[in-house]
Structures are given as C-alpha cells and as structure tokens.
Amino acid sequence: MSCHEWTNRIDDFLDGRLEAAEAEGLQVHIAGCPSCADEVASIRELRDLAAALPRSLEPPRDLWPGIEARVSATKVVRGRFGSRAVLAAAAAVVIVSSVVTAYFIGRSQAVMVTVEPPSVVESGPSEVLLASFEGLGVNNYLDTRTELLDALDARKHELSGETMEVVMDNLLLIDQAMDRIAEALGEDPENDFLMKQLAGAYRRQIDLLQRAVRMPAEV
C-alpha cells in the first residue's frame, strides 16, 4: 500500500476505527516511513492543540452560527454518505481556524483571525497558498485537486443537490483556512508548526474530494 493510501487512513487509525490487521499494517508502515510518521505526529499534535484551546478562542458569536449550521448540515447528510467525510472536513476547518487564531493571539494579542462564512461557489486556491505549497514540496497540488474536482463534476448528476452544496461549502471553508495559514507563513516562513497545519489542511481537502468522488449514487 502506498504512502498516500496509508495517510488516508490516519484519522480512522487514531479514532480506533481500523480493523486490527490494518491498524497493525499502518503501525509497521509508519515505523519505517519518516514522512508518514511525521504526518501521524502532526495530526495528533493538531488534535491535542484543538482539545486544549480555551472557549475564549471560539469565533465571535456573530460568525459562529454560520459555521455551526454547516457542521449541523453535514450531520444530516452523513447517513447517505456511509462515511464521516464531510462532517470531518467541517470539524477540521473549525479546528484549523481556531489553531491559527490561537497562533496569532499568542504572537501579538491581535484581533481574532477567523474564516468568513463562504458562498456555495468554490473559489480555488490563492497565489499565496500555491507558493506556500511549493515550500512544502507539494507541487502537484493544483493538478490533483483539479482532477478530483473534474471527477466530482462528472458525478454531480448522481448526487443530491444538498450533498453537492455541503461538499462545495466545505471545500471553500478549507480553502479559506489554508489561505489564513499561508498569510501567517508569509510573516513567519520558517515556522514548522504552521507548515504542518497547512500540510494537514491540504490532506483533508484532497481526502474530502476523494471520498466525495467515491460516494454511492443518490439519485
């Protein structure tokens, strides 16, 4: 199994949802693969940081209802998906945004950095974000993302309008969260923590697209 296939299973591994044989296989793989081991450590770090965030770092209440509504909407769609893909993506965006907010507050006591509620139209990555991915060595990001979006577009008539709206809303949320991290990296380009969060957000977006493309037909 390739590194890409293993990294797609990290969340399930950390949640204890893998079969024993597959979990053991992942442990053997990360023992001999520094890159995947770093990815596991990064996701664990992100979860620990998110769990430790005080409630004062929540987005302002005038923005939170929009985010909360999107998370709630994904719970409705979850039963049709047969997976937690979209719900996990929405939750990951809230976590990533909160972690970046904590980073900015910790550095300068600045005004909170939050993502604005998105429109349904998916905007795509910014030039700043693409430049940041070059620093991560993820030069095929845009090609991979475009291929998956094309595959999803080819299946849009097989999926309900509600499902497509939730998927596209969450893709835009992840784009916006990654843009905020990229802006922070513009101020502190050697910050390893921010680079790991950007890599994690990238992986979650690609994972969301892959799962959406594999969803069973709904109509």
C-alpha positions as CSV (number, residue, x, y, z in Angstrom):
1,M,0.0,0.0,0.0
2,S,1.3,3.5,-0.9
3,C,2.0,6.3,1.5
4,H,-0.9,8.2,0.1
5,E,-3.3,5.3,0.8
6,W,-1.9,4.9,4.3
7,T,-2.2,8.6,5.1
8,N,-5.9,8.5,4.1
9,R,-6.4,6.0,6.9
10,I,-4.6,8.0,9.7
11,D,-7.8,9.6,11.0
12,D,-9.6,6.2,11.2
13,F,-6.5,4.8,12.9
14,L,-6.4,7.5,15.6
15,D,-10.1,7.1,16.1
16,G,-9.7,3.3,16.5
17,R,-11.9,2.5,13.5
18,L,-9.4,0.4,11.6
19,E,-9.6,-3.4,11.7
20,A,-6.8,-4.9,13.8
21,A,-4.8,-6.2,10.8
22,E,-5.0,-2.9,9.0
23,A,-4.1,-0.9,12.1
24,E,-1.1,-3.2,12.6
25,G,-0.1,-2.7,9.0
26,L,-0.2,1.1,9.4
27,Q,2.0,0.9,12.6
28,V,4.5,-1.2,10.7
29,H,4.5,1.3,7.8
30,I,5.0,4.4,9.9
31,A,7.8,2.7,11.8
32,G,9.8,2.6,8.6
33,C,8.4,5.7,6.9
34,P,9.6,9.1,8.4
35,S,7.2,11.1,6.2
36,C,4.1,9.2,7.3
37,A,5.3,9.1,10.9
38,D,5.6,12.9,10.8
39,E,2.0,13.1,9.4
40,V,0.7,11.0,12.3
41,A,2.5,13.1,14.8
42,S,1.2,16.3,13.1
43,I,-2.4,15.2,13.3
44,R,-2.0,14.1,16.9
45,E,-0.5,17.5,17.7
46,L,-3.4,19.3,16.0
47,R,-5.9,17.2,17.9
48,D,-4.2,17.9,21.2
49,L,-3.9,21.6,20.5
50,A,-7.6,21.8,19.5
51,A,-8.6,19.9,22.6
52,A,-6.6,22.3,24.8
53,L,-8.0,25.5,23.2
54,P,-10.0,27.6,25.8
55,R,-13.5,28.5,24.9
56,S,-12.5,32.2,24.6
57,L,-10.8,31.3,21.3
58,E,-14.1,30.4,19.7
59,P,-15.0,32.5,16.6
60,P,-17.1,35.6,17.5
61,R,-20.7,34.6,18.1
62,D,-21.9,36.6,15.0
63,L,-19.8,34.2,12.8
64,W,-20.2,31.0,14.8
65,P,-23.8,30.3,13.8
66,G,-22.8,30.1,10.2
67,I,-20.0,27.6,10.9
68,E,-22.2,25.7,13.4
69,A,-25.0,25.5,10.8
70,R,-22.7,23.9,8.3
71,V,-21.4,21.3,10.8
72,S,-25.1,20.5,11.6
73,A,-26.0,20.3,8.0
74,T,-23.3,17.7,7.4
75,K,-24.8,15.5,10.2
76,V,-28.0,15.3,8.2
77,V,-26.2,14.2,5.1
78,R,-23.9,11.8,6.9
79,G,-26.4,8.9,6.7
80,R,-26.5,9.0,2.9
81,F,-22.7,9.1,2.6
82,G,-21.9,6.0,4.6
83,S,-18.8,7.8,6.0
84,R,-17.9,10.8,8.0
85,A,-16.1,12.6,5.2
86,V,-18.0,15.9,5.1
87,L,-18.6,16.1,8.8
88,A,-14.9,15.5,9.4
89,A,-14.0,18.2,6.9
90,A,-16.2,20.8,8.5
91,A,-14.9,20.0,12.0
92,A,-11.3,20.1,10.7
93,V,-11.9,23.6,9.4
94,V,-13.1,24.8,12.7
95,I,-10.1,23.2,14.4
96,V,-7.6,24.6,11.9
97,S,-9.1,28.1,12.1
98,S,-9.1,28.0,15.9
99,V,-5.4,26.8,16.0
100,V,-4.4,29.7,13.6
101,T,-6.4,32.1,15.8
102,A,-4.5,30.9,18.8
103,Y,-1.2,31.3,17.0
104,F,-1.9,35.0,16.1
105,I,-3.2,35.8,19.6
106,G,-0.2,34.2,21.1
107,R,2.2,36.2,19.0
108,S,0.7,39.7,19.2
109,Q,-2.6,39.7,21.1
110,A,-4.1,40.8,17.8
111,V,-7.7,40.7,16.8
112,M,-9.0,37.2,16.2
113,V,-8.5,35.7,12.8
114,T,-11.5,33.7,11.6
115,V,-12.9,32.5,8.3
116,E,-15.9,34.3,6.8
117,P,-18.9,32.2,6.0
118,P,-18.5,31.0,2.4
119,S,-20.8,31.2,-0.5
120,V,-21.7,28.0,-2.3
121,V,-19.3,28.8,-5.2
122,E,-15.9,27.2,-4.6
123,S,-13.2,29.8,-5.2
124,G,-10.0,27.8,-5.6
125,P,-6.5,28.3,-4.0
126,S,-4.8,31.7,-4.0
127,E,-1.4,32.5,-5.4
128,V,-0.1,32.9,-1.9
129,L,-1.3,29.5,-1.0
130,L,0.1,27.9,-4.1
131,A,3.5,29.5,-3.3
132,S,3.3,28.0,0.2
133,F,2.7,24.5,-1.2
134,E,5.9,24.8,-3.3
135,G,7.7,25.2,0.0
136,L,6.1,22.0,1.2
137,G,7.2,20.2,-1.9
138,V,3.5,19.5,-2.9
139,N,4.0,20.8,-6.5
140,N,1.2,18.6,-7.9
141,Y,-1.4,20.0,-5.5
142,L,-3.3,22.0,-8.1
143,D,-3.3,19.2,-10.7
144,T,-4.5,16.6,-8.1
145,R,-7.2,19.0,-6.9
146,T,-8.4,19.8,-10.5
147,E,-8.5,16.2,-11.5
148,L,-10.7,15.3,-8.4
149,L,-13.0,18.3,-9.0
150,D,-13.4,17.2,-12.6
151,A,-14.3,13.7,-11.4
152,L,-16.8,15.1,-8.9
153,D,-18.3,17.4,-11.6
154,A,-18.8,14.3,-13.8
155,R,-20.8,12.7,-11.0
156,K,-22.8,15.7,-9.9
157,H,-26.0,14.4,-11.5
158,E,-25.7,11.2,-9.4
159,L,-25.6,13.1,-6.1
160,S,-28.3,15.2,-4.5
161,G,-28.2,19.0,-4.6
162,E,-27.9,19.1,-0.8
163,T,-24.9,16.8,-0.9
164,M,-23.1,18.8,-3.6
165,E,-23.8,22.1,-1.7
166,V,-22.3,20.7,1.5
167,V,-19.2,19.3,-0.3
168,M,-18.6,22.6,-2.1
169,D,-19.2,24.7,1.0
170,N,-16.7,22.7,3.0
171,L,-14.1,22.8,0.2
172,L,-14.4,26.6,0.3
173,L,-14.0,26.6,4.0
174,I,-10.8,24.6,3.8
175,D,-9.5,26.9,1.0
176,Q,-10.1,29.9,3.3
177,A,-8.5,28.3,6.3
178,M,-5.4,27.4,4.2
179,D,-5.2,31.0,2.9
180,R,-5.1,32.2,6.6
181,I,-2.3,29.8,7.3
182,A,-0.5,30.9,4.2
183,E,-0.8,34.5,5.3
184,A,0.7,33.6,8.6
185,L,3.6,31.8,6.8
186,G,4.2,35.0,4.8
187,E,5.1,36.6,8.1
188,D,7.0,33.7,9.5
189,P,8.1,31.4,6.6
190,E,10.3,29.1,8.7
191,N,7.5,28.2,11.2
192,D,7.4,24.4,11.2
193,F,4.1,24.3,13.2
194,L,2.3,26.4,10.5
195,M,3.7,24.3,7.7
196,K,2.4,21.1,9.4
197,Q,-1.1,22.7,9.7
198,L,-1.0,23.7,6.1
199,A,0.0,20.2,5.0
200,G,-2.7,18.7,7.2
201,A,-5.4,21.0,5.7
202,Y,-4.2,20.1,2.2
203,R,-4.5,16.4,3.0
204,R,-8.0,16.8,4.4
205,Q,-9.2,18.7,1.3
206,I,-7.8,16.0,-1.0
207,D,-9.3,13.3,1.2
208,L,-12.7,15.0,1.2
209,L,-12.6,15.2,-2.6
210,Q,-11.6,11.5,-2.9
211,R,-14.4,10.4,-0.6
212,A,-16.9,12.5,-2.4
213,V,-15.9,11.0,-5.7
214,R,-16.3,7.5,-4.3
215,M,-19.8,8.2,-2.7
216,P,-22.6,5.9,-3.9
217,A,-25.2,7.4,-6.3
218,E,-28.1,9.1,-4.5
219,V,-30.4,9.9,-7.4
